[in-house]
Amino acid sequence: MKYTTLDSNLFIRNRELLSRKLDNKSIAIFNSNDVMPTNSDGTMPFKQNSDLFWLTSVDQEESVFVMIKHNDLIKEILFLKETNEHIAIWEGAKLTKEKANKNSGIQQVYWLTEMEKIIHNEITVLEKIYLNKNMHSRSTSEVQTRDDRFRETMISQFPNKEIKEIAPIMHELRFIKSDLEVALIQHACNITDKGLRRILPLIKPGIMEYEIEAELMHEFLSNRSAGFAYQPIIGSGIDSCVLHYIDNNKKCLDGDILLMDFGAEYANYASDLTRTVPVNGKFSSRQRDVYNAVLRVMKEATNMLRPGTDHKKMQQEVIKLMQEELIKLGLFDMHDVKNQDPKNPLYKKYFMHGTSHSLGLDVHDVGDTSTPMKSGMVFTCEPGIYIQEEGLGIRLENDILVTDNKPLDLMGNIPIELDEIEYLMRG
């Protein structure tokens, strides 16, 4: 991995939190993600299962973590792919038992070939099996995972055992970030800051969107990031109005606006930034007005990210603010609002997405947003206005930590004010 070794106390603490949530006489089992194939003998870059990483620090394939709670005694077992000379030559050496123990704090580490016998012996005296699966509210994937296949095996081998879902517990635990996690997210944000400052002086009429993407990747890799936390959006002109434009293959033209949504990943933790800038380095009067409207809404919305805030009510308040700004911009008036279709309100033409989502090991991190906000949660704040008929889309986004006091902007040092953006673009 490119990142430096992490503090094992982060993972020891995380496992302690999990142990308190498990029923007695139970076992919880977490599998690594699959190595996904491409074509021929090719594979995609490996991405670890977030729950497994959160519990163990292990960032390699074919790994399994097991936690057993029996008569209130906790047993932790880690199973790893056994390395050998052939693997070391062709892929690089894998984790040793000693290294895994040091990085994770887990005392019992075995090779994966020993797992079946060990787990079978443990389960025979237990009553419940916690199994994992992707229960994220936004997930639409139909691909069968390693956890899915393992579930089929467990149900077949132990038909008399109660199967329980571990995902809701993990969502609850991972929703609130520890200080060590916040520090990792902050580090990812700091790398993202460096990326933005690198590209702003380079943006000129004629530059290709993919050239901007390439410069960002250079900066990220130079700072021990594995790269983008998600597919970057570098959309100029009309594509600034496309919410998930990822082609990034056009020439940026004089007079166009350029919307850039990107974030560096560090140690699997994500950052998520959006900035919108003028290709020629100078905002037009109209671009300036729309930009300031979005910025005003963003500042008000950021202030709402406090303990006790209800997500739905926050979105309703943001919509009210946005509607006022859209009226000021002349996109519709109060008469239009009074006569609008309640099922299709006018603001949705120009602001059609939510303002905030959880951030952590995943850019759309787990967590039940039907519950009030709590200190330690991290959210994005990302209002936007998209005027397709003008080819003008502006979105701004920072990452915010909810605290017992006022919200802490983890991207507070990243340029966002109009004059600062224009100054940095002059080089």
C-alpha positions as CSV (number, residue, x, y, z in Angstrom):
1,M,0.0,0.0,0.0
2,K,1.2,3.5,-0.7
3,Y,0.1,5.0,2.6
4,T,2.2,4.7,5.8
5,T,1.4,2.1,8.5
6,L,-1.7,3.0,10.5
7,D,-2.0,3.1,14.3
8,S,-3.3,-0.3,15.4
9,N,-5.2,1.3,18.2
10,L,-7.8,2.5,15.6
11,F,-8.7,-1.1,14.8
12,I,-8.4,-2.4,18.3
13,R,-11.0,0.3,19.3
14,N,-13.2,-0.6,16.4
15,R,-13.3,-4.3,17.3
16,E,-14.1,-3.4,20.9
17,L,-17.1,-1.4,19.8
18,L,-18.3,-4.3,17.7
19,S,-17.9,-6.8,20.5
20,R,-20.3,-4.9,22.6
21,K,-23.0,-5.2,20.0
22,L,-22.9,-9.0,19.4
23,D,-25.3,-11.4,21.1
24,N,-23.8,-14.0,23.4
25,K,-23.0,-17.4,21.8
26,S,-22.5,-15.9,18.4
27,I,-19.9,-15.6,15.7
28,A,-19.5,-12.8,13.2
29,I,-17.6,-13.4,9.9
30,F,-16.2,-10.8,7.5
31,N,-14.8,-11.6,4.1
32,S,-12.5,-9.5,1.9
33,N,-13.8,-8.4,-1.5
34,D,-13.1,-10.4,-4.6
35,V,-10.4,-9.6,-7.1
36,M,-12.6,-8.7,-10.0
37,P,-11.6,-10.0,-13.5
38,T,-11.4,-7.9,-16.7
39,N,-10.6,-10.1,-19.7
40,S,-8.1,-12.8,-20.5
41,D,-6.0,-13.1,-17.3
42,G,-6.5,-9.4,-16.3
43,T,-7.9,-8.1,-13.1
44,M,-9.1,-4.8,-11.8
45,P,-7.2,-3.0,-9.0
46,F,-8.1,-4.6,-5.7
47,K,-10.4,-2.7,-3.4
48,Q,-10.8,-4.0,0.2
49,N,-14.2,-4.6,1.8
50,S,-14.7,-1.5,4.0
51,D,-16.0,-3.4,7.0
52,L,-13.1,-5.8,7.0
53,F,-10.6,-3.0,6.7
54,W,-12.3,-1.0,9.5
55,L,-11.9,-3.9,11.8
56,T,-8.5,-5.2,11.0
57,S,-6.3,-2.8,8.8
58,V,-5.8,-5.8,6.4
59,D,-5.7,-4.5,2.9
60,Q,-5.2,-7.6,0.8
61,E,-7.4,-10.2,-0.9
62,E,-8.5,-13.6,0.4
63,S,-8.7,-12.4,4.0
64,V,-11.3,-13.3,6.6
65,F,-11.9,-11.8,10.1
66,V,-13.9,-13.7,12.7
67,M,-15.2,-12.5,16.1
68,I,-16.7,-14.9,18.6
69,K,-18.6,-14.0,21.7
70,H,-19.2,-16.9,24.1
71,N,-20.2,-16.4,27.7
72,D,-19.1,-12.8,27.3
73,L,-15.5,-13.8,26.4
74,I,-14.3,-12.4,23.0
75,K,-12.1,-14.3,20.6
76,E,-10.7,-12.6,17.5
77,I,-9.2,-14.7,14.6
78,L,-7.7,-13.5,11.4
79,F,-7.2,-15.7,8.3
80,L,-4.8,-14.7,5.6
81,K,-3.7,-16.0,2.2
82,E,-0.5,-17.8,2.8
83,T,2.5,-16.4,0.9
84,N,5.1,-18.4,-0.9
85,E,8.1,-17.9,-3.1
86,H,6.1,-18.0,-6.4
87,I,3.6,-15.3,-5.1
88,A,6.4,-13.2,-3.8
89,I,8.1,-13.2,-7.2
90,W,5.0,-12.6,-9.3
91,E,2.8,-10.4,-7.0
92,G,5.0,-9.4,-4.1
93,A,5.1,-10.9,-0.7
94,K,1.8,-10.9,1.2
95,L,1.2,-10.2,4.9
96,T,3.1,-12.4,7.3
97,K,1.3,-13.5,10.5
98,E,3.7,-11.3,12.5
99,K,3.1,-8.2,10.4
100,A,-0.7,-8.7,10.5
101,N,-0.6,-9.1,14.3
102,K,1.4,-5.9,14.6
103,N,-0.8,-3.9,12.3
104,S,-4.1,-5.1,13.6
105,G,-3.5,-6.1,17.2
106,I,-5.2,-9.4,16.5
107,Q,-3.4,-12.2,18.4
108,Q,-4.7,-15.3,16.6
109,V,-3.6,-15.3,12.9
110,Y,-3.9,-18.4,10.7
111,W,-3.6,-19.2,7.1
112,L,-6.8,-19.3,5.1
113,T,-6.4,-23.1,4.5
114,E,-7.0,-23.6,8.2
115,M,-10.2,-21.7,8.4
116,E,-12.8,-24.3,7.5
117,K,-11.8,-26.6,10.3
118,I,-11.4,-23.9,12.9
119,I,-14.7,-22.2,12.1
120,H,-16.6,-25.4,12.0
121,N,-15.3,-26.4,15.5
122,E,-16.3,-23.0,16.9
123,I,-19.7,-22.8,15.4
124,T,-20.8,-26.2,16.8
125,V,-21.0,-24.7,20.3
126,L,-22.6,-21.4,19.2
127,E,-26.2,-20.4,18.5
128,K,-26.0,-17.5,16.0
129,I,-24.0,-16.6,12.9
130,Y,-23.6,-13.0,11.9
131,L,-23.0,-12.7,8.2
132,N,-22.2,-9.6,6.1
133,K,-23.6,-8.2,2.9
134,N,-24.0,-4.9,1.1
135,M,-27.1,-3.3,2.6
136,H,-26.2,0.3,1.5
137,S,-29.4,2.2,0.7
138,R,-28.0,3.3,-2.7
139,S,-26.7,-0.1,-3.8
140,T,-28.1,-1.5,-7.0
141,S,-25.4,-4.1,-7.8
142,E,-26.5,-7.6,-8.6
143,V,-22.9,-9.0,-8.6
144,Q,-22.5,-11.9,-6.2
145,T,-19.8,-11.1,-3.7
146,R,-17.5,-13.3,-1.6
147,D,-19.7,-12.6,1.4
148,D,-22.8,-13.8,-0.7
149,R,-21.1,-17.1,-1.7
150,F,-19.9,-17.6,1.9
151,R,-23.5,-17.1,3.1
152,E,-24.8,-19.9,0.9
153,T,-22.1,-22.2,2.3
154,M,-23.0,-21.3,5.9
155,I,-26.7,-21.8,5.5
156,S,-26.1,-25.2,3.8
157,Q,-23.6,-26.4,6.4
158,F,-25.4,-25.1,9.5
159,P,-29.2,-25.1,8.8
160,N,-30.1,-25.1,12.5
161,K,-28.1,-22.0,13.4
162,E,-29.8,-18.6,13.5
163,I,-28.4,-16.3,10.7
164,K,-28.2,-12.6,11.7
165,E,-27.3,-9.5,9.7
166,I,-24.1,-7.7,10.8
167,A,-24.5,-4.9,8.3
168,P,-26.9,-2.7,10.4
169,I,-24.5,-2.9,13.3
170,M,-21.5,-1.9,11.1
171,H,-23.5,1.0,9.6
172,E,-24.2,2.3,13.1
173,L,-20.6,1.9,14.3
174,R,-19.0,3.3,11.1
175,F,-21.4,6.3,11.0
176,I,-19.5,8.0,13.8
177,K,-15.8,8.6,13.2
178,S,-13.1,8.4,15.8
179,D,-10.4,11.0,16.1
180,L,-8.0,8.7,14.2
181,E,-10.5,8.3,11.4
182,V,-11.1,12.1,11.2
183,A,-7.4,12.6,10.9
184,L,-7.2,10.2,7.9
185,I,-10.1,12.0,6.2
186,Q,-8.4,15.3,6.9
187,H,-5.2,14.0,5.3
188,A,-7.2,13.0,2.2
189,C,-8.7,16.5,2.1
190,N,-5.3,18.0,2.4
191,I,-4.1,16.0,-0.6
192,T,-7.2,17.2,-2.5
193,D,-6.3,20.7,-1.6
194,K,-2.8,20.3,-3.2
195,G,-4.5,18.9,-6.3
196,L,-6.8,21.9,-6.7
197,R,-4.0,24.4,-6.2
198,R,-1.9,22.5,-8.8
199,I,-4.5,22.6,-11.5
200,L,-6.0,26.1,-11.1
201,P,-3.1,28.0,-12.8
202,L,-3.1,25.4,-15.6
203,I,-6.7,25.9,-16.6
204,K,-6.9,27.9,-19.8
205,P,-9.0,27.9,-23.0
206,G,-7.9,24.9,-25.1
207,I,-6.9,22.6,-22.2
208,M,-8.5,19.2,-22.4
209,E,-10.6,17.9,-19.5
210,Y,-8.6,14.8,-19.3
211,E,-5.4,16.8,-19.0
212,I,-6.8,18.3,-15.8
213,E,-7.7,14.8,-14.6
214,A,-4.1,13.7,-15.3
215,E,-2.6,16.6,-13.3
216,L,-4.8,15.7,-10.3
217,M,-3.7,12.0,-10.5
218,H,-0.1,13.1,-10.6
219,E,-0.5,15.2,-7.4
220,F,-2.4,12.5,-5.6
221,L,0.1,9.7,-6.3
222,S,2.9,12.0,-5.3
223,N,1.4,12.3,-1.9
224,R,0.9,8.6,-1.1
225,S,-2.8,8.5,-2.3
226,A,-3.9,5.5,-4.3
227,G,-5.7,8.0,-6.5
228,F,-9.2,9.2,-6.8
229,A,-11.7,8.2,-4.2
230,Y,-14.3,8.0,-7.0
231,Q,-14.4,8.6,-10.7
232,P,-13.7,12.3,-11.2
233,I,-16.1,14.7,-12.9
234,I,-14.3,17.3,-15.0
235,G,-17.2,18.9,-17.0
236,S,-17.0,22.1,-19.0
237,G,-19.8,24.0,-20.8
238,I,-23.1,22.1,-21.0
239,D,-21.5,19.1,-19.2
240,S,-21.3,21.2,-16.1
241,C,-25.0,20.5,-15.9
242,V,-24.6,16.7,-16.1
243,L,-24.4,15.4,-12.5
244,H,-22.3,12.4,-13.2
245,Y,-20.4,13.3,-16.3
246,I,-17.2,11.2,-16.3
247,D,-16.1,11.1,-19.9
248,N,-13.7,14.1,-19.3
249,N,-12.8,14.2,-23.0
250,K,-13.7,17.7,-24.3
251,K,-11.7,20.8,-24.9
252,C,-12.4,23.6,-22.4
253,L,-13.5,26.7,-24.3
254,D,-13.2,30.4,-23.6
255,G,-16.2,31.7,-21.8
256,D,-17.3,28.3,-20.5
257,I,-17.6,27.3,-16.9
258,L,-15.8,24.2,-15.6
259,L,-17.3,22.0,-12.9
260,M,-14.8,19.7,-11.2
261,D,-15.9,17.1,-8.7
262,F,-13.0,15.0,-7.3
263,G,-11.3,13.8,-4.2
264,A,-8.2,12.0,-3.1
265,E,-8.3,8.8,-1.2
266,Y,-5.9,8.1,1.6
267,A,-5.6,4.7,3.4
268,N,-9.0,3.9,1.9
269,Y,-10.6,7.0,3.4
270,A,-12.3,9.3,1.0
271,S,-12.5,13.0,0.4
272,D,-15.1,14.7,-1.8
273,L,-14.6,18.2,-3.3
274,T,-16.4,20.2,-5.9
275,R,-15.2,23.5,-7.3
276,T,-16.5,25.4,-10.3
277,V,-14.3,27.8,-12.1
278,P,-14.2,29.9,-15.3
279,V,-12.1,28.4,-18.1
280,N,-10.6,31.8,-19.0
281,G,-9.9,32.7,-15.3
282,K,-12.5,35.4,-15.0
283,F,-16.1,34.9,-14.0
284,S,-18.7,36.6,-16.2
285,S,-21.4,38.7,-14.5
286,R,-23.9,35.9,-14.8
287,Q,-21.5,33.2,-13.7
288,R,-20.6,35.3,-10.7
289,D,-24.2,35.8,-9.7
290,V,-25.0,32.1,-9.9
291,Y,-21.8,31.2,-8.1
292,N,-22.5,33.6,-5.2
293,A,-26.1,32.2,-5.0
294,V,-24.7,28.6,-4.5
295,L,-22.1,29.8,-2.1
296,R,-24.6,31.6,0.1
297,V,-26.7,28.4,0.2
298,M,-23.7,26.3,1.0
299,K,-22.7,28.5,3.9
300,E,-26.2,28.3,5.4
301,A,-26.4,24.6,4.8
302,T,-23.0,23.9,6.4
303,N,-24.2,25.7,9.6
304,M,-27.1,23.2,9.8
305,L,-24.7,20.2,10.2
306,R,-25.0,20.0,14.0
307,P,-26.0,17.4,16.5
308,G,-29.8,16.8,16.5
309,T,-30.3,18.0,13.0
310,D,-32.9,16.0,11.0
311,H,-31.6,15.2,7.5
312,K,-35.0,15.6,5.8
313,K,-35.8,18.8,7.6
314,M,-32.4,20.2,6.6
315,Q,-33.0,19.4,3.0
316,Q,-36.4,21.2,3.2
317,E,-34.7,24.3,4.6
318,V,-32.0,24.2,1.9
319,I,-34.8,24.0,-0.7
320,K,-36.3,27.1,0.7
321,L,-33.0,28.9,0.5
322,M,-32.4,27.7,-3.0
323,Q,-35.8,28.7,-4.2
324,E,-35.2,32.3,-3.0
325,E,-31.9,32.3,-4.9
326,L,-33.4,30.9,-8.1
327,I,-36.1,33.7,-7.9
328,K,-33.3,36.3,-7.5
329,L,-31.6,34.9,-10.6
330,G,-34.8,35.4,-12.6
331,L,-35.4,31.7,-13.3
332,F,-39.0,31.9,-12.1
333,D,-41.0,34.2,-9.7
334,M,-43.3,33.8,-6.7
335,H,-46.4,33.8,-9.0
336,D,-44.9,30.7,-10.8
337,V,-44.2,29.1,-7.4
338,K,-47.8,29.6,-6.2
339,N,-49.1,27.9,-9.4
340,Q,-46.5,25.1,-9.6
341,D,-47.3,21.4,-9.6
342,P,-46.6,20.3,-6.0
343,K,-45.4,16.9,-7.4
344,N,-42.9,18.6,-9.7
345,P,-41.8,21.9,-8.0
346,L,-39.9,24.4,-10.1
347,Y,-36.7,24.3,-8.1
348,K,-36.1,20.7,-9.2
349,K,-35.4,21.8,-12.7
350,Y,-32.3,23.6,-11.4
351,F,-31.5,21.8,-8.1
352,M,-32.3,18.1,-8.4
353,H,-30.1,16.4,-5.9
354,G,-29.6,16.2,-2.1
355,T,-27.4,18.5,-0.2
356,S,-25.4,16.1,1.9
357,H,-24.2,12.5,2.3
358,S,-22.1,10.6,4.8
359,L,-18.4,10.3,4.0
360,G,-15.8,7.9,5.3
361,L,-14.2,4.7,4.0
362,D,-16.7,5.0,1.1
363,V,-17.5,8.3,-0.6
364,H,-21.2,7.5,0.0
365,D,-20.5,6.1,3.4
366,V,-22.9,3.9,5.4
367,G,-25.2,5.3,8.1
368,D,-28.9,5.7,8.7
369,T,-29.8,9.2,7.7
370,S,-33.3,8.8,9.2
371,T,-31.6,9.3,12.6
372,P,-30.6,12.8,13.9
373,M,-27.0,13.9,13.3
374,K,-24.5,13.3,16.1
375,S,-21.0,14.6,16.9
376,G,-18.4,12.6,15.0
377,M,-20.3,12.2,11.8
378,V,-18.8,13.5,8.6
379,F,-21.0,14.8,5.8
380,T,-20.5,16.6,2.5
381,C,-22.3,19.8,1.8
382,E,-22.9,20.3,-1.9
383,P,-25.7,22.5,-3.2
384,G,-25.7,23.4,-6.9
385,I,-27.6,25.3,-9.6
386,Y,-27.8,23.8,-13.1
387,I,-29.2,26.0,-15.9
388,Q,-29.1,23.8,-18.9
389,E,-30.5,26.4,-21.3
390,E,-27.4,28.5,-20.5
391,G,-24.9,25.7,-20.3
392,L,-24.1,26.9,-16.8
393,G,-23.8,24.4,-13.9
394,I,-22.3,25.5,-10.6
395,R,-21.8,23.2,-7.6
396,L,-19.7,23.7,-4.6
397,E,-18.8,21.0,-2.1
398,N,-16.8,20.6,1.1
399,D,-16.5,17.9,3.8
400,I,-17.8,18.8,7.2
401,L,-17.3,17.2,10.6
402,V,-20.3,17.4,13.0
403,T,-19.0,18.5,16.5
404,D,-20.5,19.4,19.8
405,N,-19.8,23.0,18.9
406,K,-20.0,24.5,15.4
407,P,-19.4,22.4,12.3
408,L,-15.7,21.9,11.4
409,D,-15.0,22.3,7.7
410,L,-12.3,19.8,6.9
411,M,-11.8,21.7,3.6
412,G,-11.8,25.1,5.2
413,N,-8.4,25.9,3.8
414,I,-9.3,25.0,0.2
415,P,-10.0,28.1,-2.0
416,I,-13.7,28.7,-2.6
417,E,-14.3,32.5,-2.7
418,L,-14.6,34.0,-6.1
419,D,-11.7,36.5,-5.8
420,E,-9.4,33.8,-4.5
421,I,-10.2,31.4,-7.3
422,E,-9.5,34.1,-9.9
423,Y,-6.3,35.1,-8.2
424,L,-4.9,31.5,-8.2
425,M,-5.9,31.0,-11.8
426,R,-3.7,33.9,-12.8
427,G,-0.8,31.8,-11.6
